[in-house]
Every structure is written in structure tokens, then in C-alpha cells.
């Protein structure tokens, strides 16, 4: 018994002396969706013998990273001739010593099959929290329509013909979407896990200043890092997305496995979605416009509630906690109606009082006008009474109680 006691004490000492194991987390993400028919910002986007550079910001830093590409909606195999990642400073200049060539199973090029994701090999590089990064991709062969993410709110630059990976060039085109790029995962020794922001254009950052990282998940990431809480925040919103019906991206229910459960080390999901389900049903009936690419959606209050329950159940099966927010105010938006408002109130009452979620946040009231909570406060929307301004998105990000996110 004495020797067993000494053995246990020695084992405990070894465990205490062992450094914390690194954790892969989703430090930045952009959920891909299909091209929007024959019209739209990137419906016809196709590249051949061109280099794309894309600017983004990580949430959690670390000692290694790997880049996730996507050809989920490609019509042909996607060939990557060369790829590179580098940290940049606030002026957009490369930080010396941080450039890394990306490889795939040791090869400098890759062919991504139709419908597939593809991850690069991990590269060792020290990147700080909230680091700005530039990803360069050379596409030697015709890509077909782009597997993209519409609302990039940061620059994508297109080169003249040729491989400009690691070389400066004068862009022949500039866009504000993500092309073939779906995530950057970081191996961090102090990471607590990944928090996924799951929603639509309000979470995606429509209305925020491009290049300034002022979406509400960005504000949340800033606050967590300032508080010394080492969480990665993955923004998996898609503009125009809905809980039940496809349109701008597959529905939240359909894309949940690929866009949430496939991410590394997810511990929490914040769900802030549903206004498009309501507005695109009742607003169209009331004479409001039909958004491009969106059909008449499936909708009733009971089906919406069942949809939220499914998200929670599927997350809980993987040990993930779900934080829900009531659907935000939108009176004054083009697809608002009294009938839709009544549905929003019923759904919101269930979100707050059913006990289905592991916690709730009041992103709706952070946006709301105190004099009329059915509408957004003046200055908190971009002028359309639906999408947040920088001020409104900051108020939303600032409203989230950081105490909700606990170490496992």
C-alpha cells in the first residue's frame, strides 16, 4: 500500500509538471454557400490563371495553424497551384518571419474534388490573438463558379494572369467576399475552445464597416481576449440564411453538421436567427419584396420551435451548449408585417421561457428602441431597420455576459 501511495504521488507530480496540451480551435471561419443563380455579387465568379489574396482576422492565436479550403459547390475539381499565409500589420504590411508556404500532404499543390473540403498541412508559426492575416491562392485552371461566402466585409484582390503567390501585384479586381476559403484553425496551448456564432446577415456583419472587424462576433472576440479568456470565436453566419428553408445557403438545420459540428473543439453555440423565415413568409404576403434567390419558405411557429429544438438536441449529443437569443426587432424593414411581428413575439417568448437553451442572451433588446421595442434604435441600423450599424453591432457584442462561457 505504501509503494502504491508513493506511485500515485509521483504520477500526480508528473502530471502537474506536464505543460498544457495544445488545442485546435476554429480561430476564423466563413461558411460557404452556392453561387446565386446567374445574377448577384459572385454568381458568375470564376477564375483561371489568377492569384487571389484575402484579408481576415483570427480570434485566438497560437503556435501552429492550418487552412481549410472548400469546393463544396464546385462543378469541377478545384486545382490549387500554390498557397501561402502571412501575418500583416495594421497598415497591411507583412510581418517579417511570419510567411509560410502551405502544403497538402507534403505537396505544394492540390486538387480538391467536387463537393469536398480540403485542409492544408499544419505550419509552425507564432501568431498573436486577433492577428490580421493574408491568404494567397494561385488558381492555374478554370475553377467554375465560385464556392464563396457572400459577406466577406474585407478585401479579396484578384491578380493579373499568373502566379503571384509571395509577390506583389496591382489588382485587376477587388471584391468583398470569400473565395474557396472556409476557415483557419489554430493550435493554441491555452485555448479554452471554440464559440460558434450561428445566424444570418445581422451576425454576418452586413452594415458594418468593411475591413474594420466590427461584426458583433468580432466585438465578442475582442472582449474575451481583453478579459484574458482564451476562446476562439467562429462566425458561421450566412447572409439571408433561414432556420427551416434553403435559399441564401442551405438552411441552418441542413448545414449544421458541416458548418458547426465539423469545427474543432466547439463548446458553445450562440443562435441568433429566424427573422428571414418570418419576413420572407409574411412580408411577401404583405407586399414586401422577395429577396433574390429565396423561394416562398416553409414556416409556422410550431415548425420554427421544432427547428430550434433540433439544433439544441444535435449540439447536446456532441456535448456542446447552446445559447439562444430572441429574434431581433425589424419594424420598418421592407418585409415587416403585423402578422410577422405576432409570430416573432410567440417564438421569442418560447426562446426565453421554454428552458430549452442552456442560456439566453438579449441581442434583440441590445438593438431595440426603448420607445418601441419592435424596431431598432435610431443609429443602431444601417438605414434599413434590419441590419446593424457599427454602433448597433457593438452594443450587441457588448451585451453578452462573458460569464456564460466556462472552462469545461
Residue, then its C-alpha position, 0 to 999 in steps of 0.5 A: x500500500x505504501x509503494x502504491x501511495x508513493x506511485x500515485x504521488x509521483x504520477x500526480x507530480x508528473x502530471x502537474x509538471x506536464x505543460x498544457x496540451x495544445x488545442x485546435x480551435x476554429x480561430x476564423x471561419x466563413x461558411x460557404x454557400x452556392x453561387x446565386x443563380x446567374x445574377x448577384x455579387x459572385x454568381x458568375x465568379x470564376x477564375x483561371x490563371x489568377x492569384x487571389x489574396x484575402x484579408x481576415x482576422x483570427x480570434x485566438x492565436x497560437x503556435x501552429x495553424x492550418x487552412x481549410x479550403x472548400x469546393x463544396x459547390x464546385x462543378x469541377x475539381x478545384x486545382x490549387x497551384x500554390x498557397x501561402x499565409x502571412x501575418x500583416x500589420x495594421x497598415x497591411x504590411x507583412x510581418x517579417x518571419x511570419x510567411x509560410x508556404x502551405x502544403x497538402x500532404x507534403x505537396x505544394x499543390x492540390x486538387x480538391x474534388x467536387x463537393x469536398x473540403x480540403x485542409x492544408x498541412x499544419x505550419x509552425x508559426x507564432x501568431x498573436x490573438x486577433x492577428x490580421x492575416x493574408x491568404x494567397x491562392x494561385x488558381x492555374x485552371x478554370x475553377x467554375x463558379x465560385x464556392x464563396x461566402x457572400x459577406x466577406x466585409x474585407x478585401x479579396x484582390x484578384x491578380x493579373x494572369x499568373x502566379x503571384x503567390x509571395x509577390x506583389x501585384x496591382x489588382x485587376x479586381x477587388x471584391x468583398x467576399x470569400x473565395x474557396x476559403x472556409x476557415x483557419x484553425x489554430x493550435x493554441x496551448x491555452x485555448x479554452x475552445x471554440x464559440x460558434x456564432x450561428x445566424x444570418x446577415x445581422x451576425x454576418x456583419x452586413x452594415x458594418x464597416x468593411x475591413x474594420x472587424x466590427x461584426x458583433x462576433x468580432x466585438x465578442x472576440x475582442x472582449x474575451x481576449x481583453x478579459x484574458x479568456x482564451x476562446x476562439x470565436x467562429x462566425x458561421x453566419x450566412x447572409x439571408x440564411x433561414x432556420x427551416x428553408x434553403x435559399x441564401x445557403x442551405x438552411x441552418x438545420x441542413x448545414x449544421x453538421x458541416x458548418x458547426x459540428x465539423x469545427x474543432x473543439x466547439x463548446x458553445x453555440x450562440x443562435x441568433x436567427x429566424x427573422x428571414x423565415x418570418x419576413x420572407x413568409x409574411x412580408x411577401x404576403x404583405x407586399x414586401x419584396x422577395x429577396x433574390x434567390x429565396x423561394x416562398x419558405x416553409x414556416x409556422x411557429x410550431x415548425x420554427x420551435x421544432x427547428x430550434x429544438x433540433x439544433x439544441x438536441x444535435x449540439x447536446x449529443x456532441x456535448x456542446x451548449x447552446x445559447x439562444x437569443x430572441x429574434x431581433x426587432x425589424x419594424x420598418x424593414x421592407x418585409x415587416x408585417x403585423x402578422x410577422x411581428x405576432x409570430x416573432x413575439x410567440x417564438x421569442x417568448x418560447x426562446x426565453x421561457x421554454x428552458x430549452x437553451x442552456x442560456x439566453x442572451x438579449x441581442x434583440x433588446x441590445x438593438x431595440x428602441x426603448x420607445x418601441x421595442x419592435x424596431x431598432x434604435x435610431x443609429x443602431x441600423x444601417x438605414x434599413x431597420x434590419x441590419x446593424x450599424x457599427x454602433x448597433x453591432x457593438x452594443x450587441x457584442x457588448x451585451x453578452x455576459x462573458x460569464x456564460x462561457x466556462x472552462x469545461 
